[in-house]
Structures are given as C-alpha cells and as structure tokens.
Amino acid sequence: MAAEAEALGFESLWAGERVHAATAPSTPYPGGTMPEQFRSGLDPLLVLALAANATTRPRLGTSTLSAPLHPPIHLARSFAGLDRLSRGRVIAGFGLSWSRDEYDAVAVPWRERGARLDETLDVLASLWAADPVRHSGKFWTISPGDFQPKPVQQHLPIYLGGLSPAAFRRIGRRADGWLGVALPVQALRGALTSIADQAREAGRGPIATALRINPVVQAIPTATPGTGPVEQLVGYLREVAELGVADAFVDLQFTTSTPAELLDLAARIRNSFNT
C-alpha cells in the first residue's frame, strides 16, 4: 500500500491509533457510534516502520497518537528510531483521545491528560537535545544520562490535534503544526485564524496544517448537486487550498473494503485534483 501510494505521487502517509475499543464506552464517540474499523488496528509506529522500509520520499506521520497513554521516554525512543530508519521523514502527531476507557486501561487519570501532554512535549524536547539529558517534572523524572540515537532531523516536527480553545492555545504556543479535520470552509477559516492568533501572541511564526479528511461518500462537506463524490471531495480540497492549507490527507478506510479499492479511489482523487 505504501509503495503504491508513493508511486501515485502522494507526499505523506499517516497511521492512527486506537488503544482500546470498549463495548459500552463511558464517553461517547464524537458524532455517534464508533466505526467498526476502529475496533481492530495495528500499532501506528509498527505500520510506519514498514512504510519507511517500502518508500523513500513520503513523510510519515501519526494522526493521531494519544501521547498521554504512553511513557514519554518510550515515545522519544520510538519516534527517534523511526526517524533514523526513514532518514528523517517523520512527523510526530499527537492528540488526547476522546475515550476515557483508554485512560482507565493504562491507569492514567483522565483529568490529567492535558497536563501530561504538556509535560510529554517537555520530555521529548529534553531527550532529543544534546546529551547529557535530564528532566524533572510533576509526572516524570529522568536522571542525567545519554539518550541515543537522536532523530535525524535536527528538529523533529510535532503536530497536535484538537478543536477546543485550550487545544488552539497549546498548538499556537508549542506545536509545529495542527492536525486539522474537515470542517465546513468558514469554520475551518475561523480555526486557522484562531491558531495563527495564538502563535502570534506567543511570538512564534506560522503554524503548518495537515488536514485530515474522513469522507463518507454520501456526505462530503461541500456537496454540489449533480456531481459525484470524488468531484465533491476535490472541490472541497480546492477550497481549503485557497485558505492556505498546504497539506491534506484523505483517509479512505470508511469508504473502501479492500486495498485494491482504496488505491483505485486514491488514484481517482489524486488525478482529479491534479487536473
């Protein structure tokens, strides 16, 4: 799949994470019932390691990996290793997860998730800097020592997800990019403006965006009467490109059931957008 996507001209490949699929979830899935596809999934970093071996050019990102569910020193090791294996193509994409059951499953308090994400970013910055490394915080203490190997990239980019004001503040203050979602164009314009304002207040430059689109064939955000789903999707991509969004990726797992179908649809979308 990764090699075929590269051959089609796609410039990035993304893998998501689902740690636990509760039968009777304590927090509802955003938008209704959790899709059945989320009940089975490989570890995203294992998937991207295979993709790194099968490709040479595309960036490799997680959208998203729920950072507070993992010890940050393990995340630092895994992402640094993946960056080495891919020769510097990794984007670390983090979120907080909507699922309280996932936090219970790993014995992490739900109420601490935002604070733990903030400190995780501190730990990653410390461990990916020059040795000797060290960290002392509320949740983790790392004594002075060596942390090797470092990522190939001098600054491994970190993208963060979220749509809340708190998420936008964190993104503007700390992230290299926003893992956005396919909102109506006016709402997306507002989100981009909010993030840019937060970055400006923090004395930082522009924040990149990688826009995730999970199309349901019957419900593309800007459906135009008389056009098919691919044309509708491509029309939406053109609209968000005009907003200044440079990167978008279309997740087709809900619209196809086989690799051949997914690659065929991906090729149709790519070719339609290029023309």
N, C-alpha and C positions, 0 to 999 in steps of 0.2 A: 504493500500500500504506500509506504513512504517513498520508495524508489519511483513508483508510477506517478505519485503526486509531484515529485521533483521534475520528472520528465515532462509533465504537463505545464511546468513553469511556476508552480506555487512556491512562494518565497518563505513560508513558515509552516511548521507542523506543530500541533498542540494536543496535549493529553490532559484529561481531567481526572479528578479523584472523588471516589465515594468510599468512605471507610466502613460504614455500617448502614444497612437498609432495614430499619425497624418495621416490623409487621404492623404495629399500632403506634405510629410516631407520636412523641409528646409535643413536638412542634410541627405544624403543617407544612407541607411542601409549598413553596411560593407558586401560586397560580392553580392550586388544586391537588390532584393526586400525583405522586411521584411516578415518572415514567418507568415502565418495566425495564428499559435499557439500563437504568441506574442500579439495578439490583445485581448486576454482575460486571466486574471490571478489574483489569489488571492494575498493578501499581503504576502510576504515570511515569515514574523515573525509569522503571524497567522498560516500558514501552519506548520511551525516548532514547534509551541506550541502544535498543535495536535500531531505531530510526537513525541514530547517529552513525551506526555502522553501515547502513544501507544507502546513505546520502552524503553529499559533500558540500552543498550550498545552503539549504534552508535553515533558518533559525528554528530552534527547538524550545518550546515554551510550555509551561503548565498553566492551565486555565480551568479551574484553579486548584491549587493545592492548599488545604486548610492548615496553615502554619501552626496554630496553637495546639494541634493534635499531635505534634512531633517535638521531641527534644531538639532544640536549635543546633546543637553541635552535630547531630546526625544529619540535619538538613544541610549544614555547611559542608560536611564531608561529601554528601551525595551530589549536591549541585557542583561543587568544585571538581569532583571526579567526572561528572558528565560533561562539564565544560572542557576538561582535558581530553576526554575521548572524542568529543566533537570538534576539537580545535577552535574553541572559542565561539560557539554558536548558541549558547544557552540564554534564555530569558526566564528568570525565576518569577512565576506568577502566583501570588498568594491571596487567600481570602480567609473568611472567618467561618464559613459554613452556616447554613440555616438550621442544621439539625442538632438539637440538644442531646439527642440519643447518642450521637457520635462522641460528644464530650463526655457523657457518662461512661461510655465504653472504654475510654482511655483514662478515666479518673482525673479529668481536668475540669475545674469548676466553670460552668457556663458564664457566670458573671465576670470572670477574669479574662475572657477571650480577647478583648481589645487591648488590655494592658500586656497580656502575654505576646500578642503580635508586635506591639511596640518594642518590647524587650528582645524579641526574636530578631528584629531588624538590627538592634544594637549588637547582639551576639554575632550575627553574620558579618557586620562591619568590622568587628574586632578580629574575628578568626581569619578573614580574608585579607587583613592588613599584614604588615611585616611582623615576623617573629622577633622576640617572644610575644605571644598573645596572652591576653588575660581579660577577665570580665567579672565584675561583681555587681549583682543587681538584686531585685526583690525575689525573683524566681530561680535564678541560676547563678552559680559561682564557678568560674573556671580559673584554676591556679595558673601562674605563669608557666608557659611552655611553648613548644613548637607545634604548629599546625601545618602539615604538608600532605599532599601538594596543594598549592594555591590554584585558583582558577586561572585559565589562560588569559581571559580578559582582565585588564587592569581594574576595570570597574564592571563587575557582572551586573547587568541591569535587573532591577526589581520592579515589577508591575504589581499593583494592588487593585482588587475589585471593590465593589460596594457602590451604593446609591444614596446613602444617608449623608446628612451634613457632617457627621463625625468622620465618615469614610473620606469625604472630599477634603476635609482638613488634613487628614493623615496623608492622603495622596499628594496634595499640594506641598506639604511640609517635608515628606520623606521619600516619595516614590520617583522612579524614572518614568513610569507610565501608568495609565489607567486601563484596567481590563473592563472595558465598557460592554454594554448589552444593547441589543437592537430596540431602541426606544423610537417612538414617533419623532420625526425630524425636529420639531420645535422643542420637544422635551430634551432631545439629545443636545441641541444647541445650548439650552439652559444648563445642562450638566457640564458641558465643556467650558462654558463661561465661568461657572462656579469654581471648577478646578483651577482654571487659569488665574482667577482672582486670589484663591488661596495660595498658589505658588508665588504670585507677585507679592503678597503680604509677607511671605516667608523669605523674600529676597532671592527667589530662585527663577530659573529660566523656564521655557515652555515644557509642559509635560506631554509625553507621547501618548497615543491611544492605540490600543489593539481592540477593535470592536468585534465582539462575539455575536454571531447571528445563528440562532437555532430555529430555522424555518419550519413551520408547519405548512405544508403545501397549500392548504386552504386559507391560510391567514398570514400572508406577508404584510408587513407594517403599512405599506402604501400601495395596496392593490388597485390596479387600474382596470376598469371594466373592459372586457374584450381582449385581455392579454392573458397569457399563460403564466404559471408560477415562476418559471425561470426568468421571463421578461420582467415580471413584477419585482423579483429579487434584484435583478441587475439594475432596474430603475432605482430601487432603494439604495443600492451601492453607489450609484452616480450621485444621488442626493447627498449622502453623507460625505462623499469625497469633496463635494463643493463646500462642506462645512470645514474642511481642512483635516479630516480624518485620513491619515496616510495608510493605515493598515487595518484590514478587516479579515476575519476568517469565518467561513461558513461551516457550521457543524451539521453534517447531514445524517447523523445517526438516527434521527427520528423520522426520516423520510425514505430510507432505504433499508433493505434487509440482507443484502449480500455485498461483498467487496466490489464485484463487477458493477452492480447497480450504482454504488456510491461513486466509483471512479467515472462512470459514464455521466452521471449527473454533474459531478465536479467539472468534468471537461466541458460540458454544455454551458455551465455558468461562466467558466473562465473564458471560453471562446466568445460568448455573447458580450461579456464585459469588455474584452479587448477590441471588439468591433464597434 
